[in-house]
Amino acid sequence: MIWRVILFWLLGASLAWADLPHAIKTANGLNYTYDLCGNMLTRGSQALVYNPENRLIASVVSNQATTFGYDAGGNRLWKQGAPTNTLQVWIAGNYEEKDGKILFHISAGDRMVYTYSSDSSVAGYYHPDHLHSAEVLSSGLTGTLGQLYQHYEYAAYGNSRYTYSTTAFPITRRYTSQSFDEETGLYYYGARYYDPVIGRFIQPDRTIANIINPQAYDRYSYALNNPFLYVDPTGKAPTDWANAMQPGVDSYYGGYISDPGHTSTLALFGAYMGQSVADSYVDMLRLGTGTAEGSVEGVAADLGRAGGIILTVTGSASRLAEPTAAPEAAPASAGTEVAGSTAAESATADTQASSAQPLVPKDAMSQNAPKQVTPGTSNIKQTKLNQQTGKSETSSVHYDNFGRQVGRTDYTDHGRPKVHPDPHHHTFEYDKNFPDGKKSGVLPGPHPNDIPNPNSTPNLPSD
């Protein structure tokens, strides 16, 4: 009886896969076929072969085979491609052997930063777009440092639309930082392979990433059919990369890249990586230069740089004060002002703000102002130590009736006057797409709720 149940289940699963309602059968003049597990078997004249674990092990075009090997966990270790039959090897994403060269990759999280070879013939900095795609590479070699030597542009779903290279050694990690196999035209996404020409995976997802999103039920689709907002780092589930990185990108990108004087590798790196990471990166490059000068000021500068690096690595420089628990407030109706409408109400709000202002933590000099405070607090004055300049910096931070941070004036140039005018401000917007707030770029002058003197009581909005 049990074997009949198992057979019926297997037969039902096979019939379900045989239907494959979301599998593309014909596109761009090419025909596509699939096995009962949903794996793409043919892609025009290209044949694809899988092992019993549904991992791609070979691609055959015009009797030329490219083969793949994996470790016990399913991670790809090597590729041997036609027509030169050269072997390409990867280890943990940081080590690669390609065309007789040994390459080392440096990344910040999932974002590629720098690639260099053991023989010093290859060295390049990545300047990716907001999806991690390698868009521009600048040379890291002496004599051509900072010069453009590779440029890639992509269509919406990753198909190549422009390629420029001054070297015969193209990079492997391209669209959304995934490995591109030139022999097959496919991207390796870890759990599955992806076809950028049709914008679909060649194998179905084994799970439904989001059961309340109808787009997730198309198990071949890429990034919920929204490649401008989502990426799929593992081939298993889409990630809202744009929102996840928005605070870090906004903190630096808004003002830094707009300045025409910032066109160097470090400038572009800083614009994309966020202020704290960029500052730490610059500090790492400069660490030791002050001491080498032999001056007291130089040694002090190195101590400040070391402190900034430590704070960035440990995360203490970016930790926010714990928000104070607050009763849930009803959202304001359309057209309703959230601030007092009379001078008396404004004065009352000031009094409430003064009494409700949270205590300053002991390590406030290394923290940012809290994003959430007790409702009723309209303004907080904050002083923070800049680890790079060694100077204290004053900010005036504003909150709405729900205790959410909505604006901040910084009365400093952060040691970078070309990027941050003194004073400058940021605003924060909240909606269904940005429930935690979307931070603006650098805006010149004080916040509208502020008057020039940071030690004075701020102006509150009126009707």
N, C-alpha and C positions, 0 to 999 in steps of 0.2 A: 504493500500500500504506500509506504513512504517513498519508494523509488518512483511510483507513478506521480506523486505530488511533485517531486523534484523534476521529473521529466516535463510535466505540464508547465511548471514555472519557467524552466529553461526555454521551452517552446514558445511560451507567451512572450518572454523577453526578446527572443530572436525575431518573432513576428513584429514586435513593437519597433525594434531597431530597423527591421526591413522597410517599414513605412517611412521613417525619417522625414517628418514633415518640414523640418527646417534645414535640411541638407540641400545645398545648391547642386542642381543636376547639370545646368548649362549656364555659362556666363562668358562673355567676351569671345565667343566663337569656340570655346573649349567645353568638352564634356567631362563630367566628374562622376565616379562610381564609388560605392562604399561596401564594406563587408557588413555582416549581421551585427557587429559590435559598434557600428557607426564610424569606423575608421575609414578615411578616404583612401581608396585603392589606386585610382588613376586620376591624373590631373592633366588632361590633354594627352600628350604622348609620354608623360612621366608616370612611372609605376612606383608605388610606395609599398614597402614590406614591413610587417610588424612582428614582434615576438609574442609569446603567449600572454605577456603582461601588458599588451597593447602599447608598447613603446616602439617608435619608429626605429628600425635597424638598418634600412637601406632605401636608397632612392636611385632609380635606374632611368637614364635618359640616353637614347641612341646607343644602347648596349654598354654605356659607361656607368659604373656603379659608384655611389658614395655611401659608405657604411658608417654606423655609429655604435659606440659602446657606452655602457652605463655601470655605475657601481651598484652595490646591493640595495641602496636606498632609492635607486631610480635616477640619480643625478648623472648627467652626461659627463663622461670623462674624456672621450676622444672622438675624432672624426677623421676618416681617411677618404679624401675626395678625388674624384676624377676631374680632368684627365691626367693630372701629374702624379696622382696616387700619393700625395704628401700627407703626412700625419699631423693633425692638430690636436693639442692636449690642453685640458683645463683642470685646475685644482682650486676648488672653493671660490672661484670668481676673482681671485687675486693673482693667479699664476696662469700663464698661457704660453704654449709653444706653438709657433706658427712660422712656416716658411723658413725653418732653420734658425729662428731667433727665439730667445727666451724673454718674455714680456712680463712686467710686473704692473699691476693696476692698483692705483690708490683711489679710494672712494670715501665720500662722506655720507654715511647711511647708504641709500640706494643710488646716490648720485655720483657719477664718475667725475674725478677731478684731474687725474694725471696718469699717463702711461709712459713707461720708459723700458728700454731693452738693456740686457746685461752687457752688451757690447757698446753701449752708448751711441748707437746709430739711429735709434728711434727715441724721441722724447716729445710729448705733446700735452698741452693743457686743454681740457674740455670746456666749452662754453655752451651748455645745453639750453633747451627751451624749458617751458614750465612743465612739460611732461617727461623730463629726463632725457629726451632724445638728443643725441650728439649732433649738434647743428654746425658749430664752428670749432676747429682745433687750431691752436696757435703753437708755434714751435717752441720747444724748451731747450733747443740746442744752441750752444755758443756760436755766435756769428749770425744766427737767424732768430734769436730770442724774441718772442712776441709776434713774429710774422705769421700771417695766415698760411697754412699749408694744406688744410682739408676743409671742405665746406659741403654739407649735406642739407637738402631740403626734402620734405615729405608731403605727400597728399594726406587727406584727413585720416585715412586708415593706415598710413605708414608706407604706402607704395612710394618708391623713390621718384622724385620729379626733377631733381637737379643734383649733380655730383661734380665737385671740383677737387683735384688733388695735385699737389706738386711732387708727390712721391708715389712710387709703385707699391707702397706698403699700406693699403687701406686698413682702417680699424675694423674690428669685429662687432663691437657694441655700438649699435646705432639707434634705431627707433625705440623710444622709451628705455634705452640702455640695454636692450636685449641683443643676443647674439644672432647676427645675420649670416646665413649659409649661402654664399654666392653660387655654390654648385647646384643647390636645390631651389633657390629663390624663397626659402622659408625662414621664419624666425623661430628660434628655440626659446620658449617661455617657461621651461621647467617641467610642468605637468603635461604640456601639450605643445604642438607646433602650430604656427600661425601663418596664414597666407595673406600677405598685405594686398595682393591684387584684387581679391574678392572681399577682403575685410572680414574674414571668418577663420576660426580655428579649423584644422583638418580633422579634429576629433571632438566628440561631444564632451561637455562638462559632466562629471560623474555626480555632481550635486547641483541643486538649485540654490544659488547664492543668496537670493532674497525672494522669499515665497510671496511677498505682497507686491512685487514689481513684475508686471507681465513680461517685460523685456527679458527677465532672467529665465523664462521658460524656453527661450530659444537657446539651446545649449551649444550651438556653434557660434553664436554672436560674440563679437568682441566689445568689451567695456560697455555692456548694456546699450550698444548701438549709439553711444555718445563718446567718441574718442577725443573730443575737445576738453571734456571734464574729467573723464575717468581713465585709469590705466589698469593693467592686470599684471602685477609684478611676478606672479607665480603660475599663471595660467589656470588658476582655480577660482578666483573671485576678483571682481573689479574693486578698485580703491579710488576714493575721491581725493586724488593727489592735489588738485588745485586748492581745495579748501584746507587740507591738512597742512600745506606749506604756506598758506596765504599770510599768516602773521609774520613769519620769518622773511618772506620775500618782500612784503610791504614795508617792513621796517627799514629796508635799505634800498630796494629797487626804485621806489618812487622818485627820490631825489638824486641818487648816485649816478644812475646810468644816463639821466637827462643832462648832466653836466658834460659839455663837449671835451673838457680836459681829461675825462676819465675814459681812456680808450685802451689802457694797458691790460695785460692778462689779469693782474691782481684786481684791477678795477671791475672788470667784468665778473670775475670770480666773486668778489664781494657783493656785487649787485644781486647775484642770484642766490648766494648762500645765506644772506641775512647778516645783520650788523655784528652780532656777537661772534659768529663763526669767522667772519671775514677779519675782524679785529684780531682774533686769536691767531689766525693764519698768518697775518702780517707780522704779529709779534714773534711767531715761531721762526719766521725768516730773518727777523732782525735781532733775535735774542743773541746776546754776546757781543754785538757791535759796539754798544756803549762801554762795556768793560774794556774792550780792546783799545778804545780811545785813551784810557788811562785817567779819565777825569771823574770827579765825584758825581757830577751830573750824569755822566754816562752810566756809572754803576747804578745810580738811583733809577734811571730809565729802564735798565735791564731788570731790576727788581719789580718794577711796575708791570713790565711785559710778562714776566714769569707769573705774577699774580693773576693777570688777565687770562693767561692760558689755563692755569689751574681752575679758576672759577668757571671758565667755559666748559672744560672737560668734566668737572664734577657736577655742573648744572646749577650750582648755588647762585651764579650770577643772574640766572633767568627765572629762579623760583619766585612765585608770587606769594604774598602774604595770604594765609588761609582766609577765605571769605567768611564773614560772620553770618550765621544762620539767620534767615529773614523770613517772615510770613509771606506766603504767596500773595502777590498783588494781582488784581484783575487788570487785564490789558486796557489801555486807553482806547476809547472808541474813535472812529475816524473823525478828524477835524478837532479833536479835543487837545487843548494845550496841557502839557505836563508840568508847567511851572506856575508860580503864583501870578495872579492877575492884577494885584494892587501893590502899592508900596508897603502897606501894612503886612500883607501876606508875605512879601519878600523879606521883610524884617523878621517875621516869625520863622520863615524858612531858614534864615541865617542863624537864628537862635537855636533852632532844632539841629541844624548842621553842626554847630559848635558843641552841643551837648552829646550828639550822637557820633561824633568823630571817633573812630576806633583808635585804640592804643597803638603806639608805634613799636614794632618789635625791636629786640636788641640788635638784630643784624640788618636793620632797615637800610644802612648805608650801602649794602650790597644787593638790595632788592628793588624791584620795580613797584610802583604803586599798585594796590589791589585792583583787579578788574571788577570785583563785586564787593559792595559795602552795605551796611544797614540802610534800608530806605529812609530817606530824610536827610542823609548826608549829601550836600550839594557840591562841596569843594574840599580838597585836601591839598595842603602845601607839603611838598616832599623835597628832601635833600638827599642826593645820592652821590657816592664817590665814583668818579670815572677812573677805572683802573689803568687806562692808558696815559691819561694826562696827569693823574694824581690830584686833580682838582675836584672840589665838591660842586654839584650842579643842582640848581633849584628848578622845580617844576610846579605848575599849578594844574591840578587834576579835577575834572568836573564829572558829576554823576547825575543821572536822571532820577525820576521819582521811584523807579524800581531798584535803585542802587547800582545801576550798570554804568561803567565808565563810558562816557560819550565824547570826551575831548581832553587834550592835554597840551599845555604850553610849556616848552622847554626854554628857559632863559640862559641858553648857552649855545655854542657852536660845536660842542663835543670835540673840539680840537680839529674840526674839519670845516672851516668857514666857507669853502667853495660848495659844500654839499648842504650844510645846515646853517642858514642865517640865524643870527642872534637878535631877537627871539624867533622861534618857529613853533608850529603846532601840528597836531594830528587830530583827526576825528575818527569816530567809530560808529559804524552802522550795524543795525540788527534787523534781521528778517528771517524768514523760514530757511533761506539758504545759508545764512551766517548767524546761527543762534548764539554763538559765542562772540560775535562781533567781528566786523571786517575793518581793519585799520587802513587809513589813508596813507599816502606817501607824505613827503615833507611839504608843508604848506608855510609860506613865509608869514612872519608877523605873529602876534598873539592870537589865541583863540577868541572868537567873538564874545565869549562870556568874561574875558579878562580885560583888565586895564593894564597899562604898561608896567606899573609897579607891582612885583610879585608879592610884596609884603602887605599890600592893601587888600581889603575885602573885595572879592570878584563881583562883577555885575551879574545879577541873575536875570534870565530871560523874562520878559513880560509879555502880556497879550499883544 
